[in-house]
Amino acid sequence: MPDPSTYRPTSGSIPDAPGVYRFRDARGRVIYVGKAKSLRSRVSSYFQDPANLHSRTASMVTTAASVEWTVVQTEVEALQLEYSWIKEFDPRFNVKYRDDKSYPWLAVTLNEEFPRVMVGSGPKKKGVRYFGPYSHAWAIRETVDLLLRVFPMRSCSQGVFNRSAQIGRPCLLGYIGKCAAPCVGRVSPEEHRAIAEDFCTFISGQTAQHLRRLEREMQAASAATEFERAARLRDDIGALKRAMERAAVVLPDGTDADVIAVAEDPLEIAVQVFYVRAGRVRGQRGWVADRVDDAELPELLRRFLIQVYDAEAGNAIPREVLIPRQPDDTATLTTWLTEKRGSKVAVRVPQRGDKRALMETVARNAKQSLALHKTKRASDLTTRGRALEELQQSLGLPEAPLRIECFDVSNLQGTEIVASMVVFEDGLARKSDYRRFVIRGVDGQNDVAAMHETVSRRFKRLLDERADSSAVDLGVTVDDSAPVLIDPDTGRPRKFAYAPGLVVVDGGPPQVAAAQRALDELGIDDVPVVGLAKRLEEVWLPGQTDPVILPRTSEGLYLLQRVRDEAHRFAIAHHRGRRSKTMVESVLDEVPGLGEVRRRVLLRHFGSLKKLRAASVEEIAALPGFGPRSAGAIVAALQTSASPAAAINTATGEILQEQS
């Protein structure tokens, strides 16, 4: 592994000017490209103590063998050169956004003599007008079918067009009025191009002028007693209105914007874009990328904007780009986009109103996209098998860990300490085996002691179930030491009568040592233990001074992360539930005359302090054992729970009087 100090530039050799830099490995391949306002400041930051760098950045600088840079005049030039090099060299440590699915475009081939409308995907071509992308091909095809009766332009392939021209007869669309049949000369090239341009203006959002024109023609035809033509125009107007209804109006007319939102986790990032033209959502698109360095959200957004808009023609760049956070070099991005579009482009963060609400909708789509991507990745049988094999090899396990149990501890400043246990079998969550623990033998904020108690209780249960003489031995084993036992009451295998193939704890060496000590005290020596530390995603083994570093692209690391995150989620949910219940009890304890039975009724019915606060006097009074006076006293106590004494004093007499 190269030492960064061996290729560190000498002091003062790096210019203090804007530019682009490249890291190369020992074979001369470019592995990372970046830009900077000051090359000296940015490049020097990579050569600090590796312990202070993010794990992915440290991996990059230790993989590289040299660094070089190019000075440019302006930040806009640096922006353009950076993306040009990323496209040219495809560096492994740069973020690469890829479509999370195939998104179709609506294209009009204005570069042909007789323009054609078609639905497709793939790279854009010069001279073709594109609209979208759209979520579903079938939806845009239905819209195009509606519009062709009003704008009867060509939609056939070149082969069909040539054949109809040879035989002198149009295809079916020409006979039913959904094509002007330029193949047989019914319209001239100029007339057909005018139809195509009208189609493009309607799709781009300029709908009102076409509706007004058709309405005028319909009224004129009706006044001239041309009722059949007036009926056809009426149907055309209806078709246009139905096509317009397919695009939701979300912003005021004339708004031309791309709304971008991001969802991220330590390993991946998902981006969603809604394309708003003339106030209507005209398309949607999503990307998913692996996180390969320690870049924060503003930097990730900057890279995304460069990648997406670099290939766009000027008319495809909107007047506004709405994003969740401002990049550090927003002014440079704005200048670059303005130059590409040919008119001013604003890059900003919506703060309130309809645009902010739409941003939140796009953000929800981004979160769902990331969750769906992870679900698809986790559900793949081959991928799960590869993940288990990687864990076996990397951790030196005797066999693949088909059953993984993960433990996490949650507390609030040393109070309400709880723990969770989640179970994954064959790489998939087995929620029926999840367990929650309330930690009572630990004082204060001591996660290590809480982890020791949790693991001890779980594996003491394992030993107890193995020792239960009433269980029936199936005669088969899940591992080398534990037979599968049948519960005589249910007739099903006991869930905790055999050991997992791997125990994962959320934390570093202290938590791992506590879990291993718990197993040693119980005499269990056949269950491997590892810990996954959040900050650097390091895997720790008991008694080891150095962690196991799994590759960023490792499916084994991805599986460990999912297991750890699920345990954390489950522990947090348990903690919040208990904290809410405790808060309700603490408030209700201050109401004299309200006994334990009636407190349980309130807790069972409302479930949380938030719901109880929102309840009216009538809703509480309707519960068995309550009346209007006691309900009013409870509501008063809840409303002044920050300082409940006044409400309690005024309500005490009423409660006692009602109880008597």
Secondary structure, DSSP 8 states (H G I E B T S, - for coil): ---GGGS---TT-S-SS-EEEEEEETTS-EEEEEEES-HHHHHHGGGS-GGGS-HHHHHHHHHEEEEEEEE-SSHHHHHHHHHHHHHHH--TTS---EESS---EEEE-TTSSS-BEEEE-SS--TT-EEE---S-HHHHHHHHHHHHTTS--B-S-HHHHHHHHHHT---HHHHTTSS--GGGTSS-HHHHHHHHHHHHHHHTT--HHHHHHHHHHHHHHHHTT-HHHHHHHHHHHHHHHHHHHTS-B-S-TT-EEEEEEEEE-SSEEEEEEEEEETTEEEEEEEEEEE--S---HHHHHHHHHHHHHHT--GGGS-SEEE-SS--TTHHHHHHHHHHHHSS--EEE---SHHHHHHHHHHHHHHHHHHHHHHHHHHH-HHHHHHHHHHHHHHHT-SS--SEEEEEEEEEETTEEEEEEEEEEETTEE-GGG-EEEE--S--SS-HHHHHHHHHHHHHHHHHHHHH-TTSEEEEEESSSS-EEEE-TTT-SB-TTSS--SEEEEESSHHHHHHHHHHHHHTT--S--EEEEETTTTEEE-TT-SS-B---TT-HHHHHHHHHHHHHHHHHHHHHHHHHHHHHHHHHHHTSTT--HHHHHHHHHHH-SHHHHHH--HHHHHTSTT--HHHHHHHHHHHHTTTSTHHHHHHHHHHHHHHH-
